[in-house]
């Protein structure tokens, strides 16, 4: 499943605020120690931000293929590319 990079940024904001402020407020001190949730909040936010950075640079090129999927002439059995013009 792929989603846009900005969706990952929104998820990082929501996960940070939810773990740092929301969950301790809702659950109270009975479920998990509050210090553990406050430590976990930046880690989850960083994970989503790293994913957003990866997705930002995985944007397809104008031709519709990803930059790392360069055409290999050995894979098409010597046939020329139909988009090539001589």
Backbone as XML, in Angstrom:
<?xml version="1.0"?>
<chain id="A" units="angstrom">
  <residue number="1" name="UNK">
    <atom name="N" x="0.846" y="-1.175" z="0.000"/>
    <atom name="CA" x="0.000" y="0.000" z="0.000"/>
    <atom name="C" x="0.891" y="1.238" z="0.000"/>
  </residue>
  <residue number="2" name="UNK">
    <atom name="N" x="0.623" y="2.157" z="-0.894"/>
    <atom name="CA" x="1.392" y="3.404" z="-0.974"/>
    <atom name="C" x="0.467" y="4.563" z="-0.674"/>
  </residue>
  <residue number="3" name="UNK">
    <atom name="N" x="0.996" y="5.513" z="0.062"/>
    <atom name="CA" x="0.279" y="6.753" z="0.274"/>
    <atom name="C" x="1.253" y="7.899" z="0.099"/>
  </residue>
  <residue number="4" name="UNK">
    <atom name="N" x="0.739" y="9.082" z="0.023"/>
    <atom name="CA" x="1.563" y="10.249" z="-0.237"/>
    <atom name="C" x="2.442" y="10.568" z="0.970"/>
  </residue>
  <residue number="5" name="UNK">
    <atom name="N" x="3.528" y="11.300" z="0.731"/>
    <atom name="CA" x="4.478" y="11.612" z="1.793"/>
    <atom name="C" x="3.856" y="12.485" z="2.871"/>
  </residue>
  <residue number="6" name="UNK">
    <atom name="N" x="2.946" y="13.360" z="2.489"/>
    <atom name="CA" x="2.352" y="14.256" z="3.471"/>
    <atom name="C" x="1.458" y="13.500" z="4.440"/>
  </residue>
  <residue number="7" name="UNK">
    <atom name="N" x="0.924" y="12.359" z="4.018"/>
    <atom name="CA" x="0.129" y="11.537" z="4.926"/>
    <atom name="C" x="1.011" y="10.970" z="6.042"/>
  </residue>
  <residue number="8" name="UNK">
    <atom name="N" x="2.248" y="10.630" z="5.712"/>
    <atom name="CA" x="3.180" y="10.153" z="6.736"/>
    <atom name="C" x="3.543" y="11.262" z="7.712"/>
  </residue>
  <residue number="9" name="UNK">
    <atom name="N" x="3.641" y="12.494" z="7.219"/>
    <atom name="CA" x="3.914" y="13.619" z="8.114"/>
    <atom name="C" x="2.747" y="13.821" z="9.078"/>
  </residue>
  <residue number="10" name="UNK">
    <atom name="N" x="1.529" y="13.727" z="8.558"/>
    <atom name="CA" x="0.359" y="13.843" z="9.435"/>
    <atom name="C" x="0.309" y="12.714" z="10.461"/>
  </residue>
  <residue number="11" name="UNK">
    <atom name="N" x="0.651" y="11.501" z="10.034"/>
    <atom name="CA" x="0.687" y="10.386" z="10.978"/>
    <atom name="C" x="1.739" y="10.583" z="12.059"/>
  </residue>
  <residue number="12" name="UNK">
    <atom name="N" x="2.860" y="11.189" z="11.702"/>
    <atom name="CA" x="3.890" y="11.434" z="12.707"/>
    <atom name="C" x="3.406" y="12.457" z="13.733"/>
  </residue>
  <residue number="13" name="UNK">
    <atom name="N" x="2.725" y="13.491" z="13.285"/>
    <atom name="CA" x="2.185" y="14.498" z="14.205"/>
    <atom name="C" x="1.134" y="13.872" z="15.117"/>
  </residue>
  <residue number="14" name="UNK">
    <atom name="N" x="0.236" y="13.095" z="14.524"/>
    <atom name="CA" x="-0.817" y="12.462" z="15.321"/>
    <atom name="C" x="-0.260" y="11.439" z="16.302"/>
  </residue>
  <residue number="15" name="UNK">
    <atom name="N" x="0.722" y="10.667" z="15.876"/>
    <atom name="CA" x="1.282" y="9.665" z="16.787"/>
    <atom name="C" x="2.036" y="10.324" z="17.933"/>
  </residue>
  <residue number="16" name="UNK">
    <atom name="N" x="2.748" y="11.404" z="17.646"/>
    <atom name="CA" x="3.486" y="12.088" z="18.706"/>
    <atom name="C" x="2.532" y="12.683" z="19.739"/>
  </residue>
  <residue number="17" name="UNK">
    <atom name="N" x="1.553" y="13.448" z="19.268"/>
    <atom name="CA" x="0.631" y="14.081" z="20.208"/>
    <atom name="C" x="-0.244" y="13.057" z="20.920"/>
  </residue>
  <residue number="18" name="UNK">
    <atom name="N" x="-0.606" y="11.999" z="20.197"/>
    <atom name="CA" x="-1.429" y="10.971" z="20.819"/>
    <atom name="C" x="-0.705" y="10.210" z="21.912"/>
  </residue>
  <residue number="19" name="UNK">
    <atom name="N" x="0.550" y="9.852" z="21.655"/>
    <atom name="CA" x="1.306" y="9.100" z="22.659"/>
    <atom name="C" x="1.795" y="9.977" z="23.810"/>
  </residue>
  <residue number="20" name="UNK">
    <atom name="N" x="2.131" y="11.214" z="23.511"/>
    <atom name="CA" x="2.685" y="12.068" z="24.563"/>
    <atom name="C" x="1.604" y="12.683" z="25.442"/>
  </residue>
  <residue number="21" name="UNK">
    <atom name="N" x="0.487" y="13.090" z="24.837"/>
    <atom name="CA" x="-0.531" y="13.801" z="25.604"/>
    <atom name="C" x="-1.862" y="13.063" z="25.683"/>
  </residue>
  <residue number="22" name="UNK">
    <atom name="N" x="-2.303" y="12.481" z="24.569"/>
    <atom name="CA" x="-3.644" y="11.903" z="24.517"/>
    <atom name="C" x="-3.818" y="10.626" z="25.305"/>
  </residue>
  <residue number="23" name="UNK">
    <atom name="N" x="-2.967" y="9.640" z="25.046"/>
    <atom name="CA" x="-3.115" y="8.344" z="25.702"/>
    <atom name="C" x="-2.922" y="8.400" z="27.217"/>
  </residue>
  <residue number="24" name="UNK">
    <atom name="N" x="-1.923" y="9.124" z="27.728"/>
    <atom name="CA" x="-1.828" y="9.218" z="29.188"/>
    <atom name="C" x="-3.030" y="9.922" z="29.808"/>
  </residue>
  <residue number="25" name="UNK">
    <atom name="N" x="-3.618" y="10.867" z="29.086"/>
    <atom name="CA" x="-4.793" y="11.569" z="29.606"/>
    <atom name="C" x="-6.010" y="10.652" z="29.641"/>
  </residue>
  <residue number="26" name="UNK">
    <atom name="N" x="-6.180" y="9.843" z="28.598"/>
    <atom name="CA" x="-7.333" y="8.950" z="28.507"/>
    <atom name="C" x="-7.178" y="7.726" z="29.411"/>
  </residue>
  <residue number="27" name="UNK">
    <atom name="N" x="-6.014" y="7.074" z="29.329"/>
    <atom name="CA" x="-5.816" y="5.809" z="30.047"/>
    <atom name="C" x="-5.503" y="6.010" z="31.519"/>
  </residue>
  <residue number="28" name="UNK">
    <atom name="N" x="-4.951" y="7.119" z="31.866"/>
    <atom name="CA" x="-4.554" y="7.328" z="33.249"/>
    <atom name="C" x="-3.256" y="6.608" z="33.535"/>
  </residue>
  <residue number="29" name="UNK">
    <atom name="N" x="-2.970" y="6.390" z="34.785"/>
    <atom name="CA" x="-1.713" y="5.765" z="35.171"/>
    <atom name="C" x="-1.839" y="4.253" z="35.317"/>
  </residue>
  <residue number="30" name="UNK">
    <atom name="N" x="-3.008" y="3.706" z="35.080"/>
    <atom name="CA" x="-3.222" y="2.280" z="35.312"/>
    <atom name="C" x="-2.644" y="1.394" z="34.215"/>
  </residue>
  <residue number="31" name="UNK">
    <atom name="N" x="-2.686" y="1.845" z="32.961"/>
    <atom name="CA" x="-2.332" y="0.973" z="31.843"/>
    <atom name="C" x="-0.826" y="0.868" z="31.645"/>
  </residue>
  <residue number="32" name="UNK">
    <atom name="N" x="-0.181" y="1.948" z="31.315"/>
    <atom name="CA" x="1.265" y="1.968" z="31.059"/>
    <atom name="C" x="1.886" y="3.145" z="31.800"/>
  </residue>
  <residue number="33" name="UNK">
    <atom name="N" x="3.127" y="3.008" z="32.173"/>
    <atom name="CA" x="3.792" y="4.159" z="32.801"/>
    <atom name="C" x="3.849" y="5.345" z="31.843"/>
  </residue>
  <residue number="34" name="UNK">
    <atom name="N" x="3.562" y="6.514" z="32.366"/>
    <atom name="CA" x="3.501" y="7.713" z="31.534"/>
    <atom name="C" x="4.871" y="8.054" z="30.939"/>
  </residue>
  <residue number="35" name="UNK">
    <atom name="N" x="5.933" y="7.783" z="31.679"/>
    <atom name="CA" x="7.277" y="8.066" z="31.164"/>
    <atom name="C" x="7.611" y="7.210" z="29.950"/>
  </residue>
  <residue number="36" name="UNK">
    <atom name="N" x="7.133" y="5.965" z="29.939"/>
    <atom name="CA" x="7.382" y="5.083" z="28.800"/>
    <atom name="C" x="6.705" y="5.624" z="27.544"/>
  </residue>
  <residue number="37" name="UNK">
    <atom name="N" x="5.472" y="6.092" z="27.665"/>
    <atom name="CA" x="4.762" y="6.633" z="26.506"/>
    <atom name="C" x="5.417" y="7.908" z="26.001"/>
  </residue>
  <residue number="38" name="UNK">
    <atom name="N" x="5.911" y="8.743" z="26.931"/>
    <atom name="CA" x="6.582" y="9.971" z="26.507"/>
    <atom name="C" x="7.909" y="9.677" z="25.827"/>
  </residue>
  <residue number="39" name="UNK">
    <atom name="N" x="8.557" y="8.556" z="26.198"/>
    <atom name="CA" x="9.782" y="8.152" z="25.507"/>
    <atom name="C" x="9.481" y="7.548" z="24.141"/>
  </residue>
  <residue number="40" name="UNK">
    <atom name="N" x="8.381" y="6.871" z="24.023"/>
    <atom name="CA" x="8.011" y="6.205" z="22.778"/>
    <atom name="C" x="7.502" y="7.189" z="21.723"/>
  </residue>
  <residue number="41" name="UNK">
    <atom name="N" x="6.945" y="8.318" z="22.139"/>
    <atom name="CA" x="6.348" y="9.292" z="21.217"/>
    <atom name="C" x="7.337" y="9.807" z="20.173"/>
  </residue>
  <residue number="42" name="UNK">
    <atom name="N" x="8.537" y="10.284" z="20.537"/>
    <atom name="CA" x="9.438" y="10.775" z="19.487"/>
    <atom name="C" x="9.949" y="9.674" z="18.569"/>
  </residue>
  <residue number="43" name="UNK">
    <atom name="N" x="10.062" y="8.464" z="19.083"/>
    <atom name="CA" x="10.537" y="7.362" z="18.235"/>
    <atom name="C" x="9.537" y="7.035" z="17.136"/>
  </residue>
  <residue number="44" name="UNK">
    <atom name="N" x="8.267" y="6.990" z="17.469"/>
    <atom name="CA" x="7.268" y="6.718" z="16.440"/>
    <atom name="C" x="7.173" y="7.874" z="15.452"/>
  </residue>
  <residue number="45" name="UNK">
    <atom name="N" x="7.291" y="9.105" z="15.948"/>
    <atom name="CA" x="7.252" y="10.264" z="15.049"/>
    <atom name="C" x="8.438" y="10.242" z="14.088"/>
  </residue>
  <residue number="46" name="UNK">
    <atom name="N" x="9.625" y="9.901" z="14.597"/>
    <atom name="CA" x="10.803" y="9.826" z="13.717"/>
    <atom name="C" x="10.643" y="8.732" z="12.665"/>
  </residue>
  <residue number="47" name="UNK">
    <atom name="N" x="10.041" y="7.632" z="13.039"/>
    <atom name="CA" x="9.806" y="6.560" z="12.076"/>
    <atom name="C" x="8.921" y="7.014" z="10.932"/>
  </residue>
  <residue number="48" name="UNK">
    <atom name="N" x="7.822" y="7.689" z="11.261"/>
    <atom name="CA" x="6.936" y="8.179" z="10.213"/>
    <atom name="C" x="7.588" y="9.294" z="9.384"/>
  </residue>
  <residue number="49" name="UNK">
    <atom name="N" x="8.431" y="10.117" z="10.010"/>
    <atom name="CA" x="9.111" y="11.174" z="9.252"/>
    <atom name="C" x="10.160" y="10.595" z="8.309"/>
  </residue>
  <residue number="50" name="UNK">
    <atom name="N" x="10.845" y="9.547" z="8.734"/>
    <atom name="CA" x="11.792" y="8.885" z="7.822"/>
    <atom name="C" x="11.064" y="8.248" z="6.649"/>
  </residue>
  <residue number="51" name="UNK">
    <atom name="N" x="9.906" y="7.661" z="6.921"/>
    <atom name="CA" x="9.097" y="7.096" z="5.847"/>
    <atom name="C" x="8.631" y="8.192" z="4.889"/>
  </residue>
  <residue number="52" name="UNK">
    <atom name="N" x="8.269" y="9.352" z="5.426"/>
    <atom name="CA" x="7.841" y="10.468" z="4.575"/>
    <atom name="C" x="8.977" y="10.944" z="3.683"/>
  </residue>
  <residue number="53" name="UNK">
    <atom name="N" x="10.185" y="11.006" z="4.228"/>
    <atom name="CA" x="11.327" y="11.428" z="3.413"/>
    <atom name="C" x="11.600" y="10.435" z="2.301"/>
  </residue>
  <residue number="54" name="UNK">
    <atom name="N" x="11.488" y="9.149" z="2.590"/>
    <atom name="CA" x="11.684" y="8.124" z="1.564"/>
    <atom name="C" x="10.623" y="8.243" z="0.478"/>
  </residue>
  <residue number="55" name="UNK">
    <atom name="N" x="9.381" y="8.441" z="0.889"/>
    <atom name="CA" x="8.298" y="8.542" z="-0.082"/>
    <atom name="C" x="8.393" y="9.825" z="-0.908"/>
  </residue>
  <residue number="56" name="UNK">
    <atom name="N" x="8.931" y="10.875" z="-0.325"/>
    <atom name="CA" x="9.072" y="12.127" z="-1.059"/>
    <atom name="C" x="10.021" y="11.961" z="-2.240"/>
  </residue>
  <residue number="57" name="UNK">
    <atom name="N" x="11.083" y="11.202" z="-2.062"/>
    <atom name="CA" x="12.060" y="11.017" z="-3.131"/>
    <atom name="C" x="11.783" y="9.790" z="-3.993"/>
  </residue>
  <residue number="58" name="UNK">
    <atom name="N" x="10.713" y="9.066" z="-3.736"/>
    <atom name="CA" x="10.309" y="7.944" z="-4.576"/>
    <atom name="C" x="9.255" y="8.347" z="-5.599"/>
  </residue>
  <residue number="59" name="UNK">
    <atom name="N" x="9.138" y="9.623" z="-5.875"/>
    <atom name="CA" x="8.142" y="10.104" z="-6.835"/>
    <atom name="C" x="8.550" y="9.641" z="-8.233"/>
  </residue>
  <residue number="60" name="UNK">
    <atom name="N" x="7.615" y="9.088" z="-9.008"/>
    <atom name="CA" x="7.966" y="8.624" z="-10.358"/>
    <atom name="C" x="8.403" y="9.782" z="-11.251"/>
  </residue>
  <residue number="61" name="UNK">
    <atom name="N" x="9.251" y="9.459" z="-12.202"/>
    <atom name="CA" x="9.701" y="10.488" z="-13.137"/>
    <atom name="C" x="8.590" y="10.790" z="-14.132"/>
  </residue>
  <residue number="62" name="UNK">
    <atom name="N" x="8.837" y="11.716" z="-15.028"/>
    <atom name="CA" x="7.823" y="12.127" z="-16.001"/>
    <atom name="C" x="7.429" y="10.972" z="-16.909"/>
  </residue>
  <residue number="63" name="UNK">
    <atom name="N" x="8.379" y="10.089" z="-17.225"/>
    <atom name="CA" x="8.091" y="8.970" z="-18.107"/>
    <atom name="C" x="7.216" y="7.910" z="-17.430"/>
  </residue>
  <residue number="64" name="UNK">
    <atom name="N" x="7.006" y="8.025" z="-16.116"/>
    <atom name="CA" x="6.136" y="7.088" z="-15.430"/>
    <atom name="C" x="6.864" y="5.933" z="-14.775"/>
  </residue>
  <residue number="65" name="UNK">
    <atom name="N" x="8.181" y="5.944" z="-14.786"/>
    <atom name="CA" x="8.909" y="4.875" z="-14.134"/>
    <atom name="C" x="9.722" y="5.469" z="-12.996"/>
  </residue>
  <residue number="66" name="UNK">
    <atom name="N" x="10.026" y="4.654" z="-12.031"/>
    <atom name="CA" x="10.798" y="5.123" z="-10.894"/>
    <atom name="C" x="12.255" y="5.278" z="-11.298"/>
  </residue>
  <residue number="67" name="UNK">
    <atom name="N" x="12.981" y="6.191" z="-10.662"/>
    <atom name="CA" x="14.368" y="6.451" z="-11.067"/>
    <atom name="C" x="15.280" y="5.242" z="-10.954"/>
  </residue>
  <residue number="68" name="UNK">
    <atom name="N" x="15.031" y="4.338" z="-10.025"/>
    <atom name="CA" x="15.899" y="3.183" z="-9.870"/>
    <atom name="C" x="15.542" y="2.045" z="-10.825"/>
  </residue>
  <residue number="69" name="UNK">
    <atom name="N" x="14.499" y="2.181" z="-11.619"/>
    <atom name="CA" x="14.078" y="1.148" z="-12.561"/>
    <atom name="C" x="14.546" y="1.515" z="-13.964"/>
  </residue>
  <residue number="70" name="UNK">
    <atom name="N" x="15.817" y="1.715" z="-14.129"/>
    <atom name="CA" x="16.357" y="2.060" z="-15.441"/>
    <atom name="C" x="16.283" y="0.846" z="-16.353"/>
  </residue>
  <residue number="71" name="UNK">
    <atom name="N" x="16.088" y="1.115" z="-17.622"/>
    <atom name="CA" x="15.929" y="0.032" z="-18.581"/>
    <atom name="C" x="17.257" y="-0.689" z="-18.791"/>
  </residue>
  <residue number="72" name="UNK">
    <atom name="N" x="17.197" y="-1.987" z="-18.757"/>
    <atom name="CA" x="18.365" y="-2.818" z="-19.000"/>
    <atom name="C" x="18.181" y="-3.484" z="-20.359"/>
  </residue>
  <residue number="73" name="UNK">
    <atom name="N" x="19.024" y="-3.193" z="-21.348"/>
    <atom name="CA" x="18.840" y="-3.769" z="-22.683"/>
    <atom name="C" x="18.923" y="-5.290" z="-22.695"/>
  </residue>
  <residue number="74" name="UNK">
    <atom name="N" x="19.607" y="-5.881" z="-21.736"/>
    <atom name="CA" x="19.718" y="-7.343" z="-21.704"/>
    <atom name="C" x="18.392" y="-7.994" z="-21.330"/>
  </residue>
  <residue number="75" name="UNK">
    <atom name="N" x="17.514" y="-7.251" z="-20.659"/>
    <atom name="CA" x="16.247" y="-7.837" z="-20.216"/>
    <atom name="C" x="15.193" y="-7.880" z="-21.318"/>
  </residue>
  <residue number="76" name="UNK">
    <atom name="N" x="15.331" y="-7.085" z="-22.359"/>
    <atom name="CA" x="14.292" y="-7.091" z="-23.390"/>
    <atom name="C" x="14.715" y="-7.858" z="-24.644"/>
  </residue>
  <residue number="77" name="UNK">
    <atom name="N" x="15.642" y="-8.790" z="-24.507"/>
    <atom name="CA" x="16.048" y="-9.705" z="-25.573"/>
    <atom name="C" x="16.489" y="-8.998" z="-26.845"/>
  </residue>
  <residue number="78" name="UNK">
    <atom name="N" x="17.162" y="-7.869" z="-26.709"/>
    <atom name="CA" x="17.700" y="-7.181" z="-27.877"/>
    <atom name="C" x="16.699" y="-6.359" z="-28.638"/>
  </residue>
  <residue number="79" name="UNK">
    <atom name="N" x="15.437" y="-6.361" z="-28.229"/>
    <atom name="CA" x="14.439" y="-5.545" z="-28.908"/>
    <atom name="C" x="14.627" y="-4.096" z="-28.500"/>
  </residue>
  <residue number="80" name="UNK">
    <atom name="N" x="14.336" y="-3.228" z="-29.428"/>
    <atom name="CA" x="14.480" y="-1.808" z="-29.096"/>
    <atom name="C" x="13.264" y="-1.332" z="-28.306"/>
  </residue>
  <residue number="81" name="UNK">
    <atom name="N" x="13.443" y="-0.266" z="-27.621"/>
    <atom name="CA" x="12.371" y="0.321" z="-26.846"/>
    <atom name="C" x="11.371" y="0.971" z="-27.816"/>
  </residue>
  <residue number="82" name="UNK">
    <atom name="N" x="10.075" y="0.685" z="-27.716"/>
    <atom name="CA" x="9.109" y="1.262" z="-28.654"/>
    <atom name="C" x="9.025" y="2.775" z="-28.565"/>
  </residue>
  <residue number="83" name="UNK">
    <atom name="N" x="9.480" y="3.368" z="-27.476"/>
    <atom name="CA" x="9.417" y="4.815" z="-27.363"/>
    <atom name="C" x="10.649" y="5.481" z="-27.951"/>
  </residue>
  <residue number="84" name="UNK">
    <atom name="N" x="11.679" y="4.691" z="-28.262"/>
    <atom name="CA" x="12.901" y="5.260" z="-28.851"/>
    <atom name="C" x="12.651" y="5.624" z="-30.310"/>
  </residue>
  <residue number="85" name="UNK">
    <atom name="N" x="13.185" y="6.766" z="-30.689"/>
    <atom name="CA" x="13.107" y="7.158" z="-32.092"/>
    <atom name="C" x="14.518" y="7.369" z="-32.596"/>
  </residue>
  <residue number="86" name="UNK">
    <atom name="N" x="14.812" y="6.819" z="-33.727"/>
    <atom name="CA" x="16.170" y="6.934" z="-34.301"/>
    <atom name="C" x="16.241" y="8.028" z="-35.324"/>
  </residue>
</chain>
